[in-house]
Amino acid sequence: MRPSSSFPFALCHDDDWLSAMEENSGLNPQTAIYIQNGVAFLGNVDNPPRIGDDPGIRPIDVPTLIAEKGYNPQTFNVNPGFARYFVIKSYTEADVHKSLKHEIWCSSESGNKRLDKAFKDTSGRGPVYLFFSVNGSGHFCGVAEMLTPVDYTKSSTVWDSDKWKGVFKVRWIFVKDIAFSKLSHIKLNNTEKRKPVTNSRDTQELLPAAGQEMLQIFYAHHDQTSLLQNYVFFEVSAL
């Protein structure tokens, strides 16, 4: 499970501000995160910002982000017709954060071909859902819908590695951590060994029954941890 606080910073109080200071983080020594009423600001360590003082301060408001994007909806169709379902395995959590921020994704060459074919085969009749998990994390971290075919003429520069070629748009639906132990009973019945879904490789397709059960669990799960807990950290790390 994700730790309660994954910021590599020492926390200290400054009146009603929490100042998250640099500590072995690779950030500029003068950079700090200031949090007030759920809104985070980037500012200078020697000059704590005041709301409205500096138009250059960049706010990071996670609760508003959730509301605006519609993550973890209260109502959702967990039995969509003609849907296709795939597991996505990411090398890094940072890349999944970038997918959240930029609403794009890219797989390996073979993975892109598999996803692109599935998207085109549905021809708008049903959605293509992607279940994300970071290698070694021990949990799935969210569900996104594939919105476009793969554009092989473009590549994004936001990823941790420059080896990913092509790009397609996604819409994130659920952003919550679900431990493998809650999903390991779901089997890959479309594979010879019928291993648990938690043993999937990147772009492993799920049968409709398995995909629908995954959606149901994501929909019903009351999230205690999620990628959004680390949103400010990844934003600052990208500076």
C-alpha positions, 0 to 999 in steps of 0.5 A, a space after each residue: 500500500 502507498 505510504 500515508 506521506 510519500 513526500 521526500 521533504 521535511 515538514 514544518 509549520 509556518 503559521 497556518 501554512 505547512 511548508 514542505 522543504 527540500 530534503 535530498 529531493 533534487 529540487 532547487 534549494 529555494 523551492 518550497 511547497 506551501 499548503 493551505 486549505 487543501 491548496 498547494 502553492 510553489 514558492 520561495 523558502 524565505 518568502 512564504 506566499 500569501 493568497 493573491 500576493 504573487 500571480 506567479 505562484 502556481 497553485 496545485 489544488 487536488 480537490 478541485 482537480 478531482 471535481 473538475 475531472 470527474 474522477 471516481 464518479 458516483 454512478 457508472 455503467 459497469 456492464 457496458 456493451 461491446 467493451 474491450 478491457 486491457 491491463 496496462 503495466 507501467 515501469 514508473 509511477 511518474 509516467 502514470 502521473 503524467 498520463 493523469 496530467 496530460 491525458 495521454 498514454 503510449 505502450 510498447 510497439 507491440 502493445 500499441 498495435 494491440 490497443 490500436 487494433 482493439 480500438 478500431 475493431 470496436 468502431 465506436 460500438 463500445 469503450 476500450 478500458 485500461 486497468 493501470 498498475 505500476 510494476 512492483 507496486 502490488 496494486 492497481 492504481 486506476 482505470 482509463 478509457 482509450 479515446 483515440 487510435 494510436 497516432 504513430 506520427 507523434 511521440 510525447 516527450 513527457 515520459 521518463 524514457 524517450 523510447 516510447 513511440 506513438 501516442 493516444 488520448 485517454 480519459 481517466 475514470 477511477 483513480 484509486 489504489 486496489 491491492 492485488 489481494 482484492 483482485 487475484 481471484 479474477 482469472 485470465 481465462 483467455 490464456 493457457 495457464 489461467 493465471 490471476 489478473 494480477 500476473 498480467 503482462 502489459 496490454 494483456 486483454 481480459 475477457 468481458 466477464 473479468 473486465 466487468 468484475 474489475 470495473 465493479 470492484 473499482 466502482 465499489 471500492 472506497 479508496 484510502 490511498 491513490 496516485 492523487 496523494 502524490 500529485 503535488 510531489 510529482 508536479 514539483 519533481 518535474 520542475 
